[in-house]
């Protein structure tokens, strides 16, 4: 994966006030490629209400 691509996605998320979660660079485990992007882990996850989760599941079925 190219770092430039990941940074563009991270910047877009920041501009749009969207949480950004970076799982890992690659490999079969998180330790294989590491989880740090520019020296930091990015663990932000959006908060969902019970209604939003139900709606998403309903749309997927």
PDBQT receptor file of N, H, CA, C and O in Angstrom, charges set to zero:
ATOM      1  N   UNK A   1       0.842  -1.162   0.000  1.00  0.00    +0.000 N 
ATOM      2  CA  UNK A   1       0.000   0.000   0.000  1.00  0.00    +0.000 C 
ATOM      3  C   UNK A   1       0.897   1.238   0.000  1.00  0.00    +0.000 C 
ATOM      4  O   UNK A   1       1.932   1.265   0.666  1.00  0.00    +0.000 OA
ATOM      5  N   UNK A   2       0.498   2.236  -0.736  1.00  0.00    +0.000 N 
ATOM      6  H   UNK A   2      -0.343   2.214  -1.277  1.00  0.00    +0.000 HD
ATOM      7  CA  UNK A   2       1.292   3.455  -0.809  1.00  0.00    +0.000 C 
ATOM      8  C   UNK A   2       0.908   4.436   0.300  1.00  0.00    +0.000 C 
ATOM      9  O   UNK A   2      -0.270   4.708   0.534  1.00  0.00    +0.000 OA
ATOM     10  N   UNK A   3       1.934   4.957   0.972  1.00  0.00    +0.000 N 
ATOM     11  H   UNK A   3       2.890   4.736   0.782  1.00  0.00    +0.000 HD
ATOM     12  CA  UNK A   3       1.705   5.899   2.074  1.00  0.00    +0.000 C 
ATOM     13  C   UNK A   3       0.940   7.141   1.590  1.00  0.00    +0.000 C 
ATOM     14  O   UNK A   3       0.079   7.654   2.305  1.00  0.00    +0.000 OA
ATOM     15  N   UNK A   4       1.249   7.616   0.396  1.00  0.00    +0.000 N 
ATOM     16  H   UNK A   4       1.948   7.199  -0.184  1.00  0.00    +0.000 HD
ATOM     17  CA  UNK A   4       0.585   8.802  -0.135  1.00  0.00    +0.000 C 
ATOM     18  C   UNK A   4      -0.930   8.593  -0.194  1.00  0.00    +0.000 C 
ATOM     19  O   UNK A   4      -1.691   9.496   0.151  1.00  0.00    +0.000 OA
ATOM     20  N   UNK A   5      -1.366   7.425  -0.623  1.00  0.00    +0.000 N 
ATOM     21  H   UNK A   5      -0.748   6.692  -0.904  1.00  0.00    +0.000 HD
ATOM     22  CA  UNK A   5      -2.792   7.119  -0.731  1.00  0.00    +0.000 C 
ATOM     23  C   UNK A   5      -3.454   7.166   0.646  1.00  0.00    +0.000 C 
ATOM     24  O   UNK A   5      -4.521   7.758   0.814  1.00  0.00    +0.000 OA
ATOM     25  N   UNK A   6      -2.805   6.533   1.629  1.00  0.00    +0.000 N 
ATOM     26  H   UNK A   6      -1.939   6.053   1.492  1.00  0.00    +0.000 HD
ATOM     27  CA  UNK A   6      -3.364   6.507   2.989  1.00  0.00    +0.000 C 
ATOM     28  C   UNK A   6      -3.454   7.925   3.557  1.00  0.00    +0.000 C 
ATOM     29  O   UNK A   6      -4.455   8.285   4.176  1.00  0.00    +0.000 OA
ATOM     30  N   UNK A   7      -2.421   8.719   3.349  1.00  0.00    +0.000 N 
ATOM     31  H   UNK A   7      -1.608   8.426   2.847  1.00  0.00    +0.000 HD
ATOM     32  CA  UNK A   7      -2.425  10.092   3.866  1.00  0.00    +0.000 C 
ATOM     33  C   UNK A   7      -3.512  10.942   3.197  1.00  0.00    +0.000 C 
ATOM     34  O   UNK A   7      -4.114  11.796   3.848  1.00  0.00    +0.000 OA
ATOM     35  N   UNK A   8      -3.762  10.716   1.915  1.00  0.00    +0.000 N 
ATOM     36  H   UNK A   8      -3.273  10.022   1.386  1.00  0.00    +0.000 HD
ATOM     37  CA  UNK A   8      -4.836  11.444   1.226  1.00  0.00    +0.000 C 
ATOM     38  C   UNK A   8      -6.201  11.095   1.827  1.00  0.00    +0.000 C 
ATOM     39  O   UNK A   8      -7.041  11.973   2.023  1.00  0.00    +0.000 OA
ATOM     40  N   UNK A   9      -6.416   9.809   2.117  1.00  0.00    +0.000 N 
ATOM     41  H   UNK A   9      -5.734   9.095   1.957  1.00  0.00    +0.000 HD
ATOM     42  CA  UNK A   9      -7.673   9.383   2.738  1.00  0.00    +0.000 C 
ATOM     43  C   UNK A   9      -7.800   9.995   4.138  1.00  0.00    +0.000 C 
ATOM     44  O   UNK A   9      -8.868  10.485   4.506  1.00  0.00    +0.000 OA
ATOM     45  N   UNK A  10      -6.713   9.968   4.918  1.00  0.00    +0.000 N 
ATOM     46  H   UNK A  10      -5.845   9.570   4.619  1.00  0.00    +0.000 HD
ATOM     47  CA  UNK A  10      -6.721  10.547   6.269  1.00  0.00    +0.000 C 
ATOM     48  C   UNK A  10      -7.043  12.040   6.214  1.00  0.00    +0.000 C 
ATOM     49  O   UNK A  10      -7.842  12.533   7.011  1.00  0.00    +0.000 OA
ATOM     50  N   UNK A  11      -6.431  12.753   5.285  1.00  0.00    +0.000 N 
ATOM     51  H   UNK A  11      -5.782  12.353   4.637  1.00  0.00    +0.000 HD
ATOM     52  CA  UNK A  11      -6.684  14.192   5.142  1.00  0.00    +0.000 C 
ATOM     53  C   UNK A  11      -8.124  14.472   4.721  1.00  0.00    +0.000 C 
ATOM     54  O   UNK A  11      -8.751  15.408   5.217  1.00  0.00    +0.000 OA
ATOM     55  N   UNK A  12      -8.641  13.668   3.815  1.00  0.00    +0.000 N 
ATOM     56  H   UNK A  12      -8.132  12.907   3.411  1.00  0.00    +0.000 HD
ATOM     57  CA  UNK A  12     -10.040  13.819   3.385  1.00  0.00    +0.000 C 
ATOM     58  C   UNK A  12     -10.983  13.601   4.571  1.00  0.00    +0.000 C 
ATOM     59  O   UNK A  12     -11.938  14.356   4.754  1.00  0.00    +0.000 OA
ATOM     60  N   UNK A  13     -10.717  12.581   5.366  1.00  0.00    +0.000 N 
ATOM     61  H   UNK A  13      -9.941  11.967   5.218  1.00  0.00    +0.000 HD
ATOM     62  CA  UNK A  13     -11.538  12.332   6.556  1.00  0.00    +0.000 C 
ATOM     63  C   UNK A  13     -11.496  13.525   7.503  1.00  0.00    +0.000 C 
ATOM     64  O   UNK A  13     -12.528  13.929   8.039  1.00  0.00    +0.000 OA
ATOM     65  N   UNK A  14     -10.315  14.088   7.711  1.00  0.00    +0.000 N 
ATOM     66  H   UNK A  14      -9.477  13.760   7.276  1.00  0.00    +0.000 HD
ATOM     67  CA  UNK A  14     -10.181  15.243   8.603  1.00  0.00    +0.000 C 
ATOM     68  C   UNK A  14     -10.975  16.440   8.073  1.00  0.00    +0.000 C 
ATOM     69  O   UNK A  14     -11.659  17.117   8.842  1.00  0.00    +0.000 OA
ATOM     70  N   UNK A  15     -10.890  16.702   6.782  1.00  0.00    +0.000 N 
ATOM     71  H   UNK A  15     -10.335  16.152   6.158  1.00  0.00    +0.000 HD
ATOM     72  CA  UNK A  15     -11.635  17.829   6.185  1.00  0.00    +0.000 C 
ATOM     73  C   UNK A  15     -13.136  17.668   6.344  1.00  0.00    +0.000 C 
ATOM     74  O   UNK A  15     -13.852  18.652   6.530  1.00  0.00    +0.000 OA
ATOM     75  N   UNK A  16     -13.617  16.436   6.273  1.00  0.00    +0.000 N 
ATOM     76  H   UNK A  16     -13.036  15.637   6.121  1.00  0.00    +0.000 HD
ATOM     77  CA  UNK A  16     -15.056  16.166   6.328  1.00  0.00    +0.000 C 
ATOM     78  C   UNK A  16     -15.534  15.780   7.728  1.00  0.00    +0.000 C 
ATOM     79  O   UNK A  16     -16.687  15.386   7.901  1.00  0.00    +0.000 OA
ATOM     80  N   UNK A  17     -14.659  15.888   8.724  1.00  0.00    +0.000 N 
ATOM     81  H   UNK A  17     -13.722  16.208   8.584  1.00  0.00    +0.000 HD
ATOM     82  CA  UNK A  17     -14.969  15.531  10.117  1.00  0.00    +0.000 C 
ATOM     83  C   UNK A  17     -15.454  14.088  10.244  1.00  0.00    +0.000 C 
ATOM     84  O   UNK A  17     -16.418  13.798  10.953  1.00  0.00    +0.000 OA
ATOM     85  N   UNK A  18     -14.761  13.193   9.540  1.00  0.00    +0.000 N 
ATOM     86  H   UNK A  18     -13.978  13.429   8.964  1.00  0.00    +0.000 HD
ATOM     87  CA  UNK A  18     -15.068  11.768   9.577  1.00  0.00    +0.000 C 
ATOM     88  C   UNK A  18     -13.946  11.068  10.339  1.00  0.00    +0.000 C 
ATOM     89  O   UNK A  18     -12.769  11.341  10.105  1.00  0.00    +0.000 OA
ATOM     90  N   UNK A  19     -14.311  10.162  11.252  1.00  0.00    +0.000 N 
ATOM     91  H   UNK A  19     -15.267   9.940  11.442  1.00  0.00    +0.000 HD
ATOM     92  CA  UNK A  19     -13.303   9.413  12.001  1.00  0.00    +0.000 C 
ATOM     93  C   UNK A  19     -12.454   8.576  11.049  1.00  0.00    +0.000 C 
ATOM     94  O   UNK A  19     -12.942   8.066  10.041  1.00  0.00    +0.000 OA
ATOM     95  N   UNK A  20     -11.168   8.444  11.391  1.00  0.00    +0.000 N 
ATOM     96  H   UNK A  20     -10.771   8.859  12.210  1.00  0.00    +0.000 HD
ATOM     97  CA  UNK A  20     -10.218   7.695  10.561  1.00  0.00    +0.000 C 
ATOM     98  C   UNK A  20      -9.588   6.589  11.392  1.00  0.00    +0.000 C 
ATOM     99  O   UNK A  20      -9.040   6.850  12.463  1.00  0.00    +0.000 OA
ATOM    100  N   UNK A  21      -9.660   5.366  10.910  1.00  0.00    +0.000 N 
ATOM    101  H   UNK A  21     -10.105   5.153  10.040  1.00  0.00    +0.000 HD
ATOM    102  CA  UNK A  21      -9.050   4.212  11.564  1.00  0.00    +0.000 C 
ATOM    103  C   UNK A  21      -8.081   3.574  10.582  1.00  0.00    +0.000 C 
ATOM    104  O   UNK A  21      -8.467   3.192   9.477  1.00  0.00    +0.000 OA
ATOM    105  N   UNK A  22      -6.829   3.461  10.985  1.00  0.00    +0.000 N 
ATOM    106  H   UNK A  22      -6.516   3.772  11.883  1.00  0.00    +0.000 HD
ATOM    107  CA  UNK A  22      -5.820   2.813  10.147  1.00  0.00    +0.000 C 
ATOM    108  C   UNK A  22      -5.450   1.490  10.788  1.00  0.00    +0.000 C 
ATOM    109  O   UNK A  22      -4.842   1.462  11.858  1.00  0.00    +0.000 OA
ATOM    110  N   UNK A  23      -5.812   0.403  10.143  1.00  0.00    +0.000 N 
ATOM    111  H   UNK A  23      -6.306   0.426   9.274  1.00  0.00    +0.000 HD
ATOM    112  CA  UNK A  23      -5.600  -0.924  10.734  1.00  0.00    +0.000 C 
ATOM    113  C   UNK A  23      -4.150  -1.367  10.668  1.00  0.00    +0.000 C 
ATOM    114  O   UNK A  23      -3.550  -1.659  11.702  1.00  0.00    +0.000 OA
ATOM    115  N   UNK A  24      -3.572  -1.423   9.469  1.00  0.00    +0.000 N 
ATOM    116  H   UNK A  24      -4.060  -1.186   8.628  1.00  0.00    +0.000 HD
ATOM    117  CA  UNK A  24      -2.181  -1.865   9.361  1.00  0.00    +0.000 C 
ATOM    118  C   UNK A  24      -1.689  -1.675   7.929  1.00  0.00    +0.000 C 
ATOM    119  O   UNK A  24      -2.468  -1.459   7.001  1.00  0.00    +0.000 OA
ATOM    120  N   UNK A  25      -0.381  -1.762   7.788  1.00  0.00    +0.000 N 
ATOM    121  H   UNK A  25       0.252  -1.938   8.542  1.00  0.00    +0.000 HD
ATOM    122  CA  UNK A  25       0.244  -1.608   6.479  1.00  0.00    +0.000 C 
ATOM    123  C   UNK A  25       0.088  -2.816   5.592  1.00  0.00    +0.000 C 
ATOM    124  O   UNK A  25       0.109  -2.683   4.368  1.00  0.00    +0.000 OA
ATOM    125  N   UNK A  26      -0.063  -3.963   6.153  1.00  0.00    +0.000 N 
ATOM    126  H   UNK A  26      -0.079  -4.071   7.147  1.00  0.00    +0.000 HD
ATOM    127  CA  UNK A  26      -0.193  -5.168   5.349  1.00  0.00    +0.000 C 
ATOM    128  C   UNK A  26       0.393  -6.359   6.061  1.00  0.00    +0.000 C 
ATOM    129  O   UNK A  26       0.937  -6.236   7.158  1.00  0.00    +0.000 OA
ATOM    130  N   UNK A  27       0.285  -7.478   5.452  1.00  0.00    +0.000 N 
ATOM    131  H   UNK A  27      -0.157  -7.578   4.561  1.00  0.00    +0.000 HD
ATOM    132  CA  UNK A  27       0.747  -8.705   6.069  1.00  0.00    +0.000 C 
ATOM    133  C   UNK A  27      -0.413  -9.420   6.746  1.00  0.00    +0.000 C 
ATOM    134  O   UNK A  27      -1.533  -8.911   6.804  1.00  0.00    +0.000 OA
ATOM    135  N   UNK A  28      -0.125 -10.587   7.246  1.00  0.00    +0.000 N 
ATOM    136  H   UNK A  28       0.785 -11.000   7.199  1.00  0.00    +0.000 HD
ATOM    137  CA  UNK A  28      -1.181 -11.406   7.850  1.00  0.00    +0.000 C 
ATOM    138  C   UNK A  28      -1.540 -10.960   9.250  1.00  0.00    +0.000 C 
ATOM    139  O   UNK A  28      -2.643 -11.252   9.713  1.00  0.00    +0.000 OA
ATOM    140  N   UNK A  29      -0.653 -10.263   9.947  1.00  0.00    +0.000 N 
ATOM    141  H   UNK A  29       0.243 -10.025   9.572  1.00  0.00    +0.000 HD
ATOM    142  CA  UNK A  29      -0.924  -9.797  11.298  1.00  0.00    +0.000 C 
ATOM    143  C   UNK A  29      -0.599  -8.315  11.385  1.00  0.00    +0.000 C 
ATOM    144  O   UNK A  29       0.130  -7.778  10.552  1.00  0.00    +0.000 OA
ATOM    145  N   UNK A  30      -1.141  -7.668  12.389  1.00  0.00    +0.000 N 
ATOM    146  H   UNK A  30      -1.734  -8.105  13.066  1.00  0.00    +0.000 HD
ATOM    147  CA  UNK A  30      -0.876  -6.233  12.570  1.00  0.00    +0.000 C 
ATOM    148  C   UNK A  30       0.617  -5.962  12.774  1.00  0.00    +0.000 C 
ATOM    149  O   UNK A  30       1.114  -4.907  12.380  1.00  0.00    +0.000 OA
ATOM    150  N   UNK A  31       1.328  -6.901  13.383  1.00  0.00    +0.000 N 
ATOM    151  H   UNK A  31       0.924  -7.758  13.703  1.00  0.00    +0.000 HD
ATOM    152  CA  UNK A  31       2.758  -6.712  13.637  1.00  0.00    +0.000 C 
ATOM    153  C   UNK A  31       3.600  -6.841  12.367  1.00  0.00    +0.000 C 
ATOM    154  O   UNK A  31       4.724  -6.341  12.322  1.00  0.00    +0.000 OA
ATOM    155  N   UNK A  32       3.075  -7.498  11.347  1.00  0.00    +0.000 N 
ATOM    156  H   UNK A  32       2.162  -7.904  11.384  1.00  0.00    +0.000 HD
ATOM    157  CA  UNK A  32       3.836  -7.727  10.117  1.00  0.00    +0.000 C 
ATOM    158  C   UNK A  32       4.233  -6.414   9.448  1.00  0.00    +0.000 C 
ATOM    159  O   UNK A  32       5.375  -6.257   9.016  1.00  0.00    +0.000 OA
ATOM    160  N   UNK A  33       3.306  -5.482   9.362  1.00  0.00    +0.000 N 
ATOM    161  H   UNK A  33       2.378  -5.610   9.713  1.00  0.00    +0.000 HD
ATOM    162  CA  UNK A  33       3.613  -4.224   8.705  1.00  0.00    +0.000 C 
ATOM    163  C   UNK A  33       3.527  -3.035   9.640  1.00  0.00    +0.000 C 
ATOM    164  O   UNK A  33       3.934  -1.928   9.288  1.00  0.00    +0.000 OA
ATOM    165  N   UNK A  34       3.004  -3.260  10.816  1.00  0.00    +0.000 N 
ATOM    166  H   UNK A  34       2.674  -4.159  11.102  1.00  0.00    +0.000 HD
ATOM    167  CA  UNK A  34       2.867  -2.176  11.775  1.00  0.00    +0.000 C 
ATOM    168  C   UNK A  34       1.570  -1.399  11.589  1.00  0.00    +0.000 C 
ATOM    169  O   UNK A  34       0.938  -1.461  10.535  1.00  0.00    +0.000 OA
ATOM    170  N   UNK A  35       1.187  -0.667  12.628  1.00  0.00    +0.000 N 
ATOM    171  H   UNK A  35       1.700  -0.616  13.484  1.00  0.00    +0.000 HD
ATOM    172  CA  UNK A  35      -0.055   0.097  12.609  1.00  0.00    +0.000 C 
ATOM    173  C   UNK A  35       0.184   1.605  12.600  1.00  0.00    +0.000 C 
ATOM    174  O   UNK A  35      -0.772   2.379  12.549  1.00  0.00    +0.000 OA
ATOM    175  N   UNK A  36       1.433   2.028  12.650  1.00  0.00    +0.000 N 
ATOM    176  H   UNK A  36       2.209   1.399  12.691  1.00  0.00    +0.000 HD
ATOM    177  CA  UNK A  36       1.702   3.465  12.759  1.00  0.00    +0.000 C 
ATOM    178  C   UNK A  36       1.745   4.128  11.391  1.00  0.00    +0.000 C 
ATOM    179  O   UNK A  36       2.290   3.598  10.423  1.00  0.00    +0.000 OA
ATOM    180  N   UNK A  37       1.151   5.303  11.358  1.00  0.00    +0.000 N 
ATOM    181  H   UNK A  37       0.709   5.734  12.145  1.00  0.00    +0.000 HD
ATOM    182  CA  UNK A  37       1.154   6.163  10.175  1.00  0.00    +0.000 C 
ATOM    183  C   UNK A  37       1.714   7.498  10.632  1.00  0.00    +0.000 C 
ATOM    184  O   UNK A  37       1.123   8.161  11.484  1.00  0.00    +0.000 OA
ATOM    185  N   UNK A  38       2.840   7.893  10.079  1.00  0.00    +0.000 N 
ATOM    186  H   UNK A  38       3.321   7.354   9.387  1.00  0.00    +0.000 HD
ATOM    187  CA  UNK A  38       3.534   9.109  10.519  1.00  0.00    +0.000 C 
ATOM    188  C   UNK A  38       3.822   9.087  12.011  1.00  0.00    +0.000 C 
ATOM    189  O   UNK A  38       3.722  10.111  12.687  1.00  0.00    +0.000 OA
ATOM    190  N   UNK A  39       4.185   7.898  12.525  1.00  0.00    +0.000 N 
ATOM    191  H   UNK A  39       4.266   7.066  11.975  1.00  0.00    +0.000 HD
ATOM    192  CA  UNK A  39       4.586   7.765  13.920  1.00  0.00    +0.000 C 
ATOM    193  C   UNK A  39       3.453   7.668  14.932  1.00  0.00    +0.000 C 
ATOM    194  O   UNK A  39       3.708   7.644  16.136  1.00  0.00    +0.000 OA
ATOM    195  N   UNK A  40       2.215   7.614  14.471  1.00  0.00    +0.000 N 
ATOM    196  H   UNK A  40       2.009   7.634  13.493  1.00  0.00    +0.000 HD
ATOM    197  CA  UNK A  40       1.080   7.544  15.393  1.00  0.00    +0.000 C 
ATOM    198  C   UNK A  40       0.078   6.493  14.939  1.00  0.00    +0.000 C 
ATOM    199  O   UNK A  40      -0.051   6.215  13.747  1.00  0.00    +0.000 OA
ATOM    200  N   UNK A  41      -0.635   5.909  15.909  1.00  0.00    +0.000 N 
ATOM    201  H   UNK A  41      -0.531   6.136  16.878  1.00  0.00    +0.000 HD
ATOM    202  CA  UNK A  41      -1.742   5.018  15.590  1.00  0.00    +0.000 C 
ATOM    203  C   UNK A  41      -3.008   5.843  15.455  1.00  0.00    +0.000 C 
ATOM    204  O   UNK A  41      -3.222   6.790  16.212  1.00  0.00    +0.000 OA
ATOM    205  N   UNK A  42      -3.838   5.489  14.501  1.00  0.00    +0.000 N 
ATOM    206  H   UNK A  42      -3.664   4.720  13.887  1.00  0.00    +0.000 HD
ATOM    207  CA  UNK A  42      -5.099   6.200  14.266  1.00  0.00    +0.000 C 
ATOM    208  C   UNK A  42      -6.232   5.219  14.538  1.00  0.00    +0.000 C 
ATOM    209  O   UNK A  42      -6.487   4.314  13.743  1.00  0.00    +0.000 OA
ATOM    210  N   UNK A  43      -6.912   5.408  15.671  1.00  0.00    +0.000 N 
ATOM    211  H   UNK A  43      -6.705   6.143  16.317  1.00  0.00    +0.000 HD
ATOM    212  CA  UNK A  43      -7.894   4.450  16.151  1.00  0.00    +0.000 C 
ATOM    213  C   UNK A  43      -9.306   5.005  16.244  1.00  0.00    +0.000 C 
ATOM    214  O   UNK A  43     -10.153   4.398  16.899  1.00  0.00    +0.000 OA
ATOM    215  N   UNK A  44      -9.582   6.119  15.620  1.00  0.00    +0.000 N 
ATOM    216  H   UNK A  44      -8.894   6.611  15.087  1.00  0.00    +0.000 HD
ATOM    217  CA  UNK A  44     -10.910   6.729  15.738  1.00  0.00    +0.000 C 
ATOM    218  C   UNK A  44     -11.961   5.847  15.079  1.00  0.00    +0.000 C 
ATOM    219  O   UNK A  44     -11.773   5.356  13.965  1.00  0.00    +0.000 OA
ATOM    220  N   UNK A  45     -13.055   5.658  15.776  1.00  0.00    +0.000 N 
ATOM    221  H   UNK A  45     -13.208   6.057  16.680  1.00  0.00    +0.000 HD
ATOM    222  CA  UNK A  45     -14.164   4.857  15.254  1.00  0.00    +0.000 C 
ATOM    223  C   UNK A  45     -15.439   5.676  15.407  1.00  0.00    +0.000 C 
ATOM    224  O   UNK A  45     -15.644   6.311  16.441  1.00  0.00    +0.000 OA
ATOM    225  N   UNK A  46     -16.288   5.670  14.401  1.00  0.00    +0.000 N 
ATOM    226  H   UNK A  46     -16.121   5.154  13.561  1.00  0.00    +0.000 HD
ATOM    227  CA  UNK A  46     -17.541   6.428  14.514  1.00  0.00    +0.000 C 
ATOM    228  C   UNK A  46     -18.460   5.807  15.564  1.00  0.00    +0.000 C 
ATOM    229  O   UNK A  46     -18.514   4.588  15.726  1.00  0.00    +0.000 OA
ATOM    230  N   UNK A  47     -19.171   6.666  16.262  1.00  0.00    +0.000 N 
ATOM    231  H   UNK A  47     -19.128   7.656  16.130  1.00  0.00    +0.000 HD
ATOM    232  CA  UNK A  47     -20.150   6.200  17.238  1.00  0.00    +0.000 C 
ATOM    233  C   UNK A  47     -21.476   5.999  16.509  1.00  0.00    +0.000 C 
ATOM    234  O   UNK A  47     -21.924   6.880  15.775  1.00  0.00    +0.000 OA
ATOM    235  N   UNK A  48     -22.094   4.853  16.711  1.00  0.00    +0.000 N 
ATOM    236  H   UNK A  48     -21.730   4.138  17.308  1.00  0.00    +0.000 HD
ATOM    237  CA  UNK A  48     -23.370   4.561  16.074  1.00  0.00    +0.000 C 
ATOM    238  C   UNK A  48     -24.432   4.352  17.133  1.00  0.00    +0.000 C 
ATOM    239  O   UNK A  48     -24.171   3.764  18.182  1.00  0.00    +0.000 OA
ATOM    240  N   UNK A  49     -25.604   4.825  16.859  1.00  0.00    +0.000 N 
ATOM    241  H   UNK A  49     -25.816   5.303  16.006  1.00  0.00    +0.000 HD
ATOM    242  CA  UNK A  49     -26.719   4.546  17.746  1.00  0.00    +0.000 C 
ATOM    243  C   UNK A  49     -27.301   3.194  17.379  1.00  0.00    +0.000 C 
ATOM    244  O   UNK A  49     -27.010   2.657  16.311  1.00  0.00    +0.000 OA
ATOM    245  N   UNK A  50     -28.102   2.656  18.239  1.00  0.00    +0.000 N 
ATOM    246  H   UNK A  50     -28.339   3.093  19.107  1.00  0.00    +0.000 HD
ATOM    247  CA  UNK A  50     -28.754   1.370  17.977  1.00  0.00    +0.000 C 
ATOM    248  C   UNK A  50     -29.587   1.463  16.695  1.00  0.00    +0.000 C 
ATOM    249  O   UNK A  50     -29.601   0.522  15.902  1.00  0.00    +0.000 OA
ATOM    250  N   UNK A  51     -30.276   2.581  16.486  1.00  0.00    +0.000 N 
ATOM    251  H   UNK A  51     -30.265   3.346  17.130  1.00  0.00    +0.000 HD
ATOM    252  CA  UNK A  51     -31.117   2.765  15.295  1.00  0.00    +0.000 C 
ATOM    253  C   UNK A  51     -30.275   2.759  14.028  1.00  0.00    +0.000 C 
ATOM    254  O   UNK A  51     -30.675   2.162  13.028  1.00  0.00    +0.000 OA
ATOM    255  N   UNK A  52     -29.106   3.415  14.050  1.00  0.00    +0.000 N 
ATOM    256  H   UNK A  52     -28.780   3.900  14.862  1.00  0.00    +0.000 HD
ATOM    257  CA  UNK A  52     -28.247   3.449  12.867  1.00  0.00    +0.000 C 
ATOM    258  C   UNK A  52     -27.736   2.054  12.524  1.00  0.00    +0.000 C 
ATOM    259  O   UNK A  52     -27.698   1.687  11.350  1.00  0.00    +0.000 OA
ATOM    260  N   UNK A  53     -27.348   1.279  13.518  1.00  0.00    +0.000 N 
ATOM    261  H   UNK A  53     -27.379   1.577  14.472  1.00  0.00    +0.000 HD
ATOM    262  CA  UNK A  53     -26.862  -0.077  13.268  1.00  0.00    +0.000 C 
ATOM    263  C   UNK A  53     -27.976  -0.929  12.631  1.00  0.00    +0.000 C 
ATOM    264  O   UNK A  53     -27.731  -1.664  11.674  1.00  0.00    +0.000 OA
ATOM    265  N   UNK A  54     -29.173  -0.822  13.161  1.00  0.00    +0.000 N 
ATOM    266  H   UNK A  54     -29.372  -0.225  13.938  1.00  0.00    +0.000 HD
ATOM    267  CA  UNK A  54     -30.290  -1.584  12.603  1.00  0.00    +0.000 C 
ATOM    268  C   UNK A  54     -30.581  -1.193  11.173  1.00  0.00    +0.000 C 
ATOM    269  O   UNK A  54     -30.890  -2.043  10.338  1.00  0.00    +0.000 OA
ATOM    270  N   UNK A  55     -30.484   0.092  10.892  1.00  0.00    +0.000 N 
ATOM    271  H   UNK A  55     -30.233   0.782  11.571  1.00  0.00    +0.000 HD
ATOM    272  CA  UNK A  55     -30.741   0.590   9.539  1.00  0.00    +0.000 C 
ATOM    273  C   UNK A  55     -29.692   0.054   8.566  1.00  0.00    +0.000 C 
ATOM    274  O   UNK A  55     -30.028  -0.362   7.457  1.00  0.00    +0.000 OA
ATOM    275  N   UNK A  56     -28.430   0.064   8.973  1.00  0.00    +0.000 N 
ATOM    276  H   UNK A  56     -28.157   0.403   9.874  1.00  0.00    +0.000 HD
ATOM    277  CA  UNK A  56     -27.359  -0.436   8.101  1.00  0.00    +0.000 C 
ATOM    278  C   UNK A  56     -27.563  -1.928   7.814  1.00  0.00    +0.000 C 
ATOM    279  O   UNK A  56     -27.388  -2.376   6.681  1.00  0.00    +0.000 OA
ATOM    280  N   UNK A  57     -27.924  -2.674   8.824  1.00  0.00    +0.000 N 
ATOM    281  H   UNK A  57     -28.066  -2.310   9.744  1.00  0.00    +0.000 HD
ATOM    282  CA  UNK A  57     -28.144  -4.098   8.611  1.00  0.00    +0.000 C 
ATOM    283  C   UNK A  57     -29.339  -4.327   7.702  1.00  0.00    +0.000 C 
ATOM    284  O   UNK A  57     -29.340  -5.240   6.876  1.00  0.00    +0.000 OA
ATOM    285  N   UNK A  58     -30.340  -3.503   7.860  1.00  0.00    +0.000 N 
ATOM    286  H   UNK A  58     -30.339  -2.762   8.531  1.00  0.00    +0.000 HD
ATOM    287  CA  UNK A  58     -31.535  -3.652   7.039  1.00  0.00    +0.000 C 
ATOM    288  C   UNK A  58     -31.204  -3.379   5.574  1.00  0.00    +0.000 C 
ATOM    289  O   UNK A  58     -31.718  -4.061   4.688  1.00  0.00    +0.000 OA
ATOM    290  N   UNK A  59     -30.354  -2.393   5.313  1.00  0.00    +0.000 N 
ATOM    291  H   UNK A  59     -29.937  -1.839   6.033  1.00  0.00    +0.000 HD
ATOM    292  CA  UNK A  59     -30.001  -2.059   3.947  1.00  0.00    +0.000 C 
ATOM    293  C   UNK A  59     -29.178  -3.166   3.294  1.00  0.00    +0.000 C 
ATOM    294  O   UNK A  59     -29.276  -3.391   2.087  1.00  0.00    +0.000 OA
ATOM    295  N   UNK A  60     -28.368  -3.853   4.094  1.00  0.00    +0.000 N 
ATOM    296  H   UNK A  60     -28.288  -3.670   5.074  1.00  0.00    +0.000 HD
ATOM    297  CA  UNK A  60     -27.475  -4.867   3.550  1.00  0.00    +0.000 C 
ATOM    298  C   UNK A  60     -28.214  -6.159   3.180  1.00  0.00    +0.000 C 
ATOM    299  O   UNK A  60     -27.719  -6.934   2.361  1.00  0.00    +0.000 OA
ATOM    300  N   UNK A  61     -29.367  -6.396   3.760  1.00  0.00    +0.000 N 
ATOM    301  H   UNK A  61     -29.769  -5.767   4.425  1.00  0.00    +0.000 HD
ATOM    302  CA  UNK A  61     -30.035  -7.674   3.504  1.00  0.00    +0.000 C 
ATOM    303  C   UNK A  61     -30.828  -7.698   2.225  1.00  0.00    +0.000 C 
ATOM    304  O   UNK A  61     -31.437  -8.716   1.895  1.00  0.00    +0.000 OA
TER     305      UNK A  61
